[in-house]
Amino acid sequence: MSLYFVQKILYQINRDSHTRKRFDTNFDELLEEYELSNEEIEALRKPDIGLLYIMGVDGQILMHYAAHCGYEWNEYRETMRNGLAKHGPVRAGLYATVWE
C-alpha cells in the first residue's frame, strides 16, 4: 500500500485547481503519475471514502476530497463508520488501530 501517494494526490486535488481539473477530466492519466495499488485506484475511482479511511488517509485530507466528490458532512461521517464495519480497522496512518 502506498498511503503517502494516496494522500499526496488527494492533497493536490484539494489544493490545486489544475490537478482537480485533470482528476475530473483525465483520471487515468493523472493517476499514472503516482505509485498506487489497484485497490487504491479503485477506491479513488468510486470514490470509496470508507475504504480510503481504512487505508489510513488523514481525515482532514479525506474530508475535503469527499466534499469535492459531493459528500455532505453527515454522509461523509457515516461513510467512514460504514468503512470500519465493512473493511475492518484502520490499517495505517494516524488513525491506525494498534493491537497490543
Backbone as CSV, one residue per row, in Angstrom:
resi,resn,N_x,N_y,N_z,CA_x,CA_y,CA_z,C_x,C_y,C_z
1,MET,0.840,-1.175,0.000,0.000,0.000,0.000,0.889,1.243,0.000
2,SER,0.463,2.260,-0.697,1.255,3.480,-0.832,0.477,4.671,-0.274
3,LEU,0.245,4.642,1.017,-0.532,5.685,1.679,0.009,7.076,1.357
4,TYR,1.312,7.205,1.322,1.915,8.508,1.012,1.387,9.048,-0.317
5,PHE,1.376,8.216,-1.359,0.953,8.674,-2.680,-0.550,8.940,-2.740
6,VAL,-1.341,8.145,-2.036,-2.784,8.399,-1.985,-3.027,9.765,-1.354
7,GLN,-2.377,10.023,-0.228,-2.568,11.303,0.444,-2.005,12.457,-0.388
8,LYS,-0.929,12.215,-1.092,-0.332,13.262,-1.927,-1.288,13.665,-3.043
9,ILE,-1.866,12.683,-3.731,-2.780,13.033,-4.822,-4.041,13.713,-4.279
10,LEU,-4.549,13.242,-3.151,-5.744,13.878,-2.577,-5.435,15.306,-2.140
11,TYR,-4.268,15.512,-1.563,-3.865,16.869,-1.178,-3.816,17.762,-2.414
12,GLN,-3.237,17.260,-3.493,-3.150,18.043,-4.729,-4.535,18.328,-5.304
13,ILE,-5.425,17.344,-5.283,-6.792,17.555,-5.769,-7.478,18.621,-4.925
14,ASN,-7.269,18.554,-3.622,-7.907,19.504,-2.709,-7.378,20.924,-2.882
15,ARG,-6.116,21.080,-3.225,-5.464,22.394,-3.182,-5.153,23.025,-4.535
16,ASP,-5.098,22.217,-5.582,-4.627,22.727,-6.866,-5.710,22.576,-7.930
17,SER,-6.183,23.673,-8.464,-7.289,23.617,-9.428,-6.887,22.870,-10.703
18,HIS,-5.637,22.958,-11.125,-5.185,22.239,-12.324,-5.259,20.717,-12.089
19,THR,-4.780,20.267,-10.932,-4.846,18.838,-10.606,-6.295,18.389,-10.487
20,ARG,-7.133,19.204,-9.875,-8.553,18.871,-9.721,-9.218,18.719,-11.088
21,LYS,-8.898,19.618,-12.005,-9.463,19.524,-13.351,-8.986,18.252,-14.051
22,ARG,-7.705,17.933,-13.905,-7.180,16.701,-14.502,-7.856,15.476,-13.894
23,PHE,-8.085,15.500,-12.590,-8.773,14.389,-11.929,-10.184,14.229,-12.502
24,ASP,-10.868,15.330,-12.703,-12.241,15.288,-13.201,-12.335,14.925,-14.679
25,THR,-11.306,15.248,-15.461,-11.399,15.046,-16.906,-10.484,13.961,-17.462
26,ASN,-9.384,13.663,-16.761,-8.415,12.700,-17.280,-7.837,11.871,-16.135
27,PHE,-8.721,11.205,-15.421,-8.410,10.463,-14.202,-7.250,9.492,-14.381
28,ASP,-7.336,8.630,-15.373,-6.330,7.575,-15.554,-4.940,8.143,-15.813
29,GLU,-4.862,9.162,-16.645,-3.564,9.766,-16.947,-2.948,10.391,-15.691
30,LEU,-3.755,11.064,-14.904,-3.257,11.670,-13.670,-2.723,10.609,-12.717
31,LEU,-3.469,9.526,-12.536,-3.066,8.507,-11.575,-1.808,7.758,-11.991
32,GLU,-1.497,7.746,-13.270,-0.269,7.095,-13.734,0.984,7.760,-13.162
33,GLU,0.860,8.992,-12.704,1.992,9.723,-12.150,2.299,9.327,-10.702
34,TYR,1.462,8.492,-10.117,1.609,8.103,-8.717,1.742,6.589,-8.617
35,GLU,2.472,6.130,-7.630,2.629,4.697,-7.390,1.482,4.226,-6.504
36,LEU,0.432,3.729,-7.136,-0.779,3.317,-6.424,-1.098,1.867,-6.706
37,SER,-1.640,1.188,-5.717,-2.097,-0.188,-5.919,-3.452,-0.164,-6.640
38,ASN,-3.863,-1.310,-7.151,-5.174,-1.414,-7.790,-6.290,-1.077,-6.805
39,GLU,-6.144,-1.509,-5.553,-7.149,-1.213,-4.529,-7.271,0.303,-4.320
40,GLU,-6.147,0.982,-4.291,-6.163,2.434,-4.091,-6.800,3.142,-5.287
41,ILE,-6.464,2.719,-6.478,-7.041,3.319,-7.687,-8.551,3.144,-7.686
42,GLU,-9.023,1.960,-7.378,-10.466,1.716,-7.361,-11.165,2.512,-6.263
43,ALA,-10.521,2.644,-5.102,-11.111,3.438,-4.015,-11.222,4.902,-4.429
44,LEU,-10.239,5.401,-5.144,-10.303,6.770,-5.642,-11.342,6.906,-6.751
45,ARG,-11.430,5.916,-7.610,-12.338,5.961,-8.751,-13.805,5.979,-8.322
46,LYS,-14.173,5.200,-7.315,-15.588,5.033,-6.955,-16.279,6.329,-6.532
47,PRO,-15.922,7.167,-5.710,-14.940,7.084,-4.643,-15.480,6.297,-3.452
48,ASP,-14.614,5.507,-2.848,-14.964,4.728,-1.659,-14.301,5.392,-0.458
49,ILE,-15.000,6.371,0.098,-14.467,7.160,1.205,-14.180,6.268,2.408
50,GLY,-15.056,5.309,2.678,-14.851,4.401,3.803,-13.578,3.589,3.668
51,LEU,-13.305,3.070,2.486,-12.088,2.300,2.259,-10.852,3.197,2.332
52,LEU,-10.927,4.387,1.772,-9.794,5.307,1.868,-9.478,5.613,3.329
53,TYR,-10.504,5.763,4.149,-10.308,5.984,5.582,-9.616,4.780,6.216
54,ILE,-10.079,3.583,5.885,-9.496,2.347,6.432,-8.047,2.199,5.981
55,MET,-7.736,2.661,4.787,-6.356,2.602,4.297,-5.439,3.511,5.109
56,GLY,-6.036,4.491,5.785,-5.242,5.367,6.632,-5.153,6.806,6.186
57,VAL,-5.947,7.194,5.186,-5.909,8.577,4.718,-6.327,9.510,5.853
58,ASP,-5.544,10.555,6.048,-5.812,11.540,7.081,-7.207,12.153,6.900
59,GLY,-7.927,12.287,7.997,-9.303,12.782,7.962,-9.457,14.171,7.381
60,GLN,-8.502,15.051,7.609,-8.585,16.405,7.059,-8.460,16.383,5.537
61,ILE,-7.548,15.586,5.034,-7.388,15.459,3.582,-8.614,14.781,2.989
62,LEU,-9.075,13.727,3.642,-10.209,12.955,3.145,-11.495,13.777,3.162
63,MET,-11.680,14.601,4.174,-12.878,15.425,4.300,-13.030,16.352,3.088
64,HIS,-11.948,16.985,2.675,-12.018,17.912,1.541,-12.230,17.166,0.225
65,TYR,-11.604,16.001,0.099,-11.803,15.185,-1.098,-13.258,14.720,-1.177
66,ALA,-13.805,14.277,-0.057,-15.195,13.825,-0.029,-16.132,14.960,-0.440
67,ALA,-15.864,16.165,0.048,-16.680,17.317,-0.342,-16.580,17.562,-1.843
68,HIS,-15.383,17.436,-2.398,-15.202,17.589,-3.849,-16.035,16.556,-4.610
69,CYS,-16.177,15.382,-4.027,-16.944,14.303,-4.663,-18.446,14.401,-4.381
70,GLY,-18.861,15.430,-3.628,-20.284,15.655,-3.412,-20.853,15.126,-2.107
71,TYR,-20.000,14.659,-1.207,-20.479,14.146,0.070,-20.801,15.300,1.020
72,GLU,-21.964,15.234,1.640,-22.313,16.154,2.719,-21.630,15.675,3.988
73,TRP,-21.490,16.563,4.973,-20.762,16.254,6.207,-21.265,14.979,6.875
74,ASN,-22.565,14.853,7.117,-23.094,13.672,7.809,-22.906,12.407,6.983
75,GLU,-23.043,12.523,5.684,-22.820,11.375,4.800,-21.350,10.941,4.854
76,TYR,-20.450,11.906,4.889,-19.014,11.626,4.999,-18.724,10.849,6.279
77,ARG,-19.230,11.317,7.396,-19.002,10.646,8.676,-19.596,9.239,8.686
78,GLU,-20.798,9.094,8.152,-21.444,7.782,8.106,-20.666,6.822,7.196
79,THR,-20.135,7.336,6.110,-19.354,6.511,5.188,-18.097,5.974,5.862
80,MET,-17.468,6.782,6.707,-16.289,6.295,7.438,-16.690,5.208,8.427
81,ARG,-17.795,5.397,9.136,-18.272,4.349,10.062,-18.592,3.066,9.299
82,ASN,-19.230,3.192,8.164,-19.541,2.020,7.341,-18.266,1.343,6.841
83,GLY,-17.242,2.141,6.554,-15.957,1.579,6.135,-15.362,0.702,7.212
84,LEU,-15.460,1.134,8.460,-14.972,0.312,9.578,-15.721,-1.005,9.651
85,ALA,-17.037,-0.948,9.494,-17.854,-2.162,9.573,-17.563,-3.107,8.407
86,LYS,-17.350,-2.546,7.226,-17.161,-3.369,6.031,-15.727,-3.880,5.870
87,HIS,-14.731,-3.015,6.142,-13.339,-3.336,5.823,-12.462,-3.625,7.037
88,GLY,-12.977,-3.432,8.236,-12.181,-3.695,9.433,-11.480,-2.453,9.934
89,PRO,-10.541,-2.638,10.850,-9.864,-1.492,11.474,-8.963,-0.736,10.499
90,VAL,-8.666,0.500,10.860,-7.781,1.340,10.062,-6.406,0.682,10.011
91,ARG,-5.866,0.564,8.811,-4.641,-0.202,8.570,-3.353,0.570,8.838
92,ALA,-3.345,1.860,8.578,-2.099,2.633,8.644,-2.411,4.077,8.986
93,GLY,-1.361,4.856,9.157,-1.525,6.283,9.363,-1.891,6.642,10.791
94,LEU,-2.286,7.874,10.963,-2.580,8.447,12.261,-3.682,7.702,13.005
95,TYR,-4.663,7.194,12.296,-5.824,6.563,12.917,-5.717,5.038,13.000
96,ALA,-4.554,4.503,12.695,-4.368,3.048,12.669,-4.715,2.427,14.018
97,THR,-5.369,1.284,13.948,-5.693,0.529,15.141,-4.442,-0.232,15.561
98,VAL,-4.052,-0.059,16.793,-2.850,-0.716,17.322,-3.285,-1.773,18.320
99,TRP,-2.880,-2.997,18.084,-3.221,-4.110,18.988,-1.993,-4.442,19.811
100,GLU,-2.175,-4.525,21.097,-1.047,-4.889,21.968,-1.330,-6.187,22.644
